[in-house]
């Protein structure tokens, strides 16, 4: 009887979690330790944010999941990565794409010489459900991104940064993913465009049930749309919690949201902030 009781929560947890990183370490060039025991989870149909400054390890974490480290002479040397109930850290990137986990790279990578529509159709390369289904999904992308429909015949390299980011996300959606790894979607974009991008992320999450793991320096924006967040520093997760909790945490407000209570602190006080963070004490 006790065995049956213990098995049910484990099955429920596996069903509710689409991605799990378990104490992973990443080393570059066989000597440079970049990630140091990173663990995180993404619930099915959830939006989770990885937060932190440039160089904290956010992009490396996403590349470890999508198996793109080998191209940069990196590798996962410890721990495990489980996606949709299956261990994937030894799979090739294309195998992971076929299983429904897609990364949208930092920097809005598009094929500049191809049109917007041609870029979107490249996302359907792995599909085997026929041209009619692909055409229906293309029209759905145009409904979500009306601006892309207006520019469908324009070369992607001559469109705006916001349009290229929309194209990159739309291309990922054309592969019918279960989960998208979104790397720095706000980088180099105007605030109103950033908000538009995050609204689309929320809409895709609500209407299509796509899970998102978003690596983002814009902590304020990310915590408005994510339900859970992980804060990284120097290759480690130093704090995690519900988005509402992180927004109200005094250390997060001061060091990541730019909100401090009381008088302004001197440069000397700010310079030594790491010693005063509760998560580092």
C-alpha positions in Angstrom: 0.0 0.0 0.0 2.8 2.4 0.9 4.6 1.8 -2.4 1.4 2.7 -4.4 1.0 5.9 -2.5 4.6 6.9 -3.2 4.4 6.2 -6.9 1.5 8.5 -7.7 3.2 11.8 -6.9 6.3 10.8 -9.0 4.0 10.1 -12.0 2.2 13.4 -11.5 5.5 15.3 -11.3 6.8 13.7 -14.5 3.6 14.7 -16.3 3.6 18.2 -15.0 7.3 19.0 -15.8 8.4 19.2 -19.4 12.0 20.1 -18.7 14.3 19.2 -15.8 18.0 20.1 -15.4 19.6 18.1 -12.6 22.9 19.5 -11.2 24.5 20.0 -14.6 28.1 21.2 -15.1 29.4 22.6 -18.4 33.1 22.8 -19.3 34.6 24.6 -22.3 37.9 23.5 -23.9 38.1 20.7 -21.3 39.3 23.2 -18.6 36.9 26.2 -18.2 34.1 25.5 -15.8 31.1 27.7 -16.8 28.0 26.1 -15.2 28.4 24.8 -11.7 25.7 22.5 -10.6 22.7 24.2 -12.2 19.3 22.7 -11.5 15.9 24.0 -12.7 12.5 22.9 -13.9 9.9 24.1 -16.4 6.3 23.1 -15.9 4.3 21.9 -18.8 2.6 24.9 -20.5 4.6 27.2 -18.2 6.7 30.3 -18.7 10.0 30.3 -16.7 12.7 33.0 -16.8 16.4 32.7 -16.3 17.6 36.1 -15.0 21.0 37.6 -14.5 23.7 39.9 -15.9 25.7 39.3 -19.0 28.1 36.5 -18.4 26.0 34.8 -15.7 25.6 31.6 -17.7 22.1 32.1 -19.1 22.9 31.4 -22.8 25.2 28.5 -21.9 22.3 26.9 -20.0 20.0 27.2 -23.0 22.7 25.8 -25.3 23.3 22.9 -22.9 19.6 22.0 -23.2 19.5 22.4 -27.0 22.8 20.5 -27.4 24.6 23.3 -29.3 27.6 23.3 -27.0 29.8 21.1 -29.1 30.0 23.7 -31.8 31.7 25.9 -29.3 33.9 23.2 -27.8 31.7 22.9 -24.7 30.1 19.8 -23.1 27.9 18.8 -20.3 30.2 16.8 -18.0 27.9 16.2 -15.0 24.2 15.9 -14.3 21.3 15.2 -16.6 18.8 17.0 -18.8 15.3 15.5 -19.2 12.8 16.8 -21.7 9.3 15.5 -21.9 10.2 12.4 -19.8 13.3 11.4 -21.8 16.9 12.1 -21.1 18.3 14.3 -24.0 21.7 15.5 -23.0 23.4 12.9 -25.3 21.1 13.5 -28.3 22.0 15.5 -31.4 20.4 19.0 -31.8 18.2 17.8 -34.7 16.9 14.9 -32.6 15.8 17.3 -30.0 14.1 19.6 -32.5 12.2 16.5 -33.8 11.0 15.9 -30.2 9.7 19.5 -30.0 12.3 21.6 -28.2 13.5 24.6 -30.2 15.9 27.4 -29.4 15.5 30.9 -30.7 19.0 32.2 -30.6 20.2 35.5 -29.2 20.6 38.2 -31.9 17.5 37.4 -34.0 19.2 35.0 -36.4 17.4 34.9 -39.7 18.4 34.0 -43.2 19.0 37.5 -44.4 18.9 36.7 -48.2 15.5 34.9 -47.9 12.1 36.5 -47.6 10.2 36.5 -44.4 7.9 33.8 -45.7 10.8 31.6 -46.9 12.3 32.0 -43.4 9.1 30.9 -41.8 8.8 27.8 -44.0 12.3 26.7 -43.1 10.9 26.1 -39.6 8.7 23.4 -41.1 11.5 21.4 -42.6 11.2 18.5 -40.1 7.5 18.1 -40.4 5.8 15.3 -42.3 2.2 16.2 -42.0 1.7 17.6 -45.5 1.6 21.0 -47.3 -2.0 21.7 -46.3 -1.2 21.6 -42.6 1.9 23.7 -43.1 0.0 26.3 -45.0 -2.7 26.5 -42.2 0.0 27.0 -39.6 1.6 29.7 -41.8 -1.6 31.6 -41.8 -1.9 31.2 -38.0 1.6 32.8 -37.7 0.4 35.7 -39.9 -2.6 36.1 -37.6 -0.3 36.3 -34.6 2.2 38.5 -36.3 0.3 40.8 -38.7 3.5 42.8 -39.4 5.1 39.7 -40.9 2.2 39.2 -43.2 2.7 42.8 -44.5 6.5 42.0 -45.0 6.1 38.4 -46.2 7.9 39.0 -49.5 10.6 41.3 -48.1 14.1 40.1 -47.6 14.6 39.4 -43.8 17.9 41.2 -43.8 16.2 44.4 -44.7 13.5 44.3 -42.0 13.6 45.9 -38.6 15.0 44.2 -35.5 11.5 43.7 -34.1 10.3 42.1 -37.3 13.4 39.8 -37.4 12.7 38.7 -33.8 9.1 38.0 -34.7 10.3 36.1 -37.7 12.6 34.0 -35.5 9.8 33.1 -33.1 7.4 32.5 -35.9 9.9 30.1 -37.6 10.2 28.2 -34.3 6.5 27.9 -34.1 6.3 26.5 -37.6 8.0 23.3 -36.3 5.0 22.8 -33.9 7.2 22.8 -30.7 6.3 21.7 -27.3 8.8 24.1 -25.8 10.8 27.2 -27.0 14.1 28.3 -25.5 14.1 32.1 -26.0 17.5 33.8 -25.6 17.5 37.5 -24.8 14.4 38.5 -26.9 14.6 42.1 -25.7 18.2 42.8 -26.8 18.5 45.9 -28.9 14.8 46.5 -29.2 12.7 49.5 -28.3 10.6 49.1 -25.1 7.2 49.0 -27.0 8.5 46.3 -29.3 9.8 44.3 -26.3 6.4 44.4 -24.7 4.8 43.3 -28.0 7.2 40.4 -28.2 6.4 39.3 -24.6 2.7 39.7 -25.2 3.0 37.3 -28.2 4.9 34.8 -26.0 2.0 34.9 -23.5 -0.5 34.5 -26.3 1.4 31.5 -27.7 1.6 30.0 -24.2 -2.2 30.5 -23.6 -3.5 29.5 -27.1 -1.0 26.9 -28.2 0.1 25.5 -24.9 3.8 26.0 -25.7 6.2 26.1 -22.8 8.8 28.8 -22.6 12.2 29.1 -20.9 13.3 32.7 -21.4 16.9 33.9 -20.7 16.6 37.6 -20.2 18.6 40.6 -18.7 15.4 42.7 -18.6 14.3 41.4 -15.2 11.4 43.7 -14.8 9.8 42.7 -18.1 10.5 39.0 -17.7 9.0 38.8 -14.2 5.8 40.4 -15.5 5.2 37.5 -17.9 6.9 34.5 -16.3 5.3 32.5 -13.5 8.6 31.4 -12.0 12.2 32.7 -12.2 15.8 31.6 -11.6 18.5 34.1 -10.9 22.0 33.2 -12.0 25.4 34.6 -11.2 28.8 33.2 -12.3 27.3 29.9 -13.5 25.2 29.2 -10.5 21.5 29.5 -9.6 21.6 31.8 -6.5 17.9 32.3 -6.0 14.6 31.0 -7.4 11.0 31.4 -6.7 7.5 32.5 -7.9 7.7 35.6 -10.1 5.6 37.6 -7.6 7.9 36.6 -4.8 11.0 37.6 -6.7 9.5 41.0 -7.6 9.0 41.8 -3.9 12.3 40.5 -2.7 14.4 43.5 -1.5 17.7 42.3 -3.0 16.1 41.6 -6.4 14.4 45.0 -6.4 17.7 46.7 -5.6 20.2 44.8 -7.7 18.0 43.7 -10.7 15.0 46.0 -10.8 16.9 49.3 -9.9 14.6 50.0 -7.0 16.1 50.7 -3.6 14.4 51.8 -0.4 15.7 54.8 1.6 18.6 57.0 0.6 20.8 56.4 -2.3 23.9 54.3 -1.6 27.4 55.5 -2.2 29.6 53.9 -4.8 31.6 52.2 -2.1 28.4 50.6 -0.8 27.3 49.5 -4.2 30.7 48.2 -5.1 30.6 45.7 -2.2 27.0 44.6 -2.8 27.9 41.0 -3.3 28.9 40.6 0.3 25.5 41.9 1.4 23.2 39.8 -0.8 21.3 37.4 1.4 21.7 34.5 -1.1 25.5 34.8 -0.9 25.8 35.1 2.9 
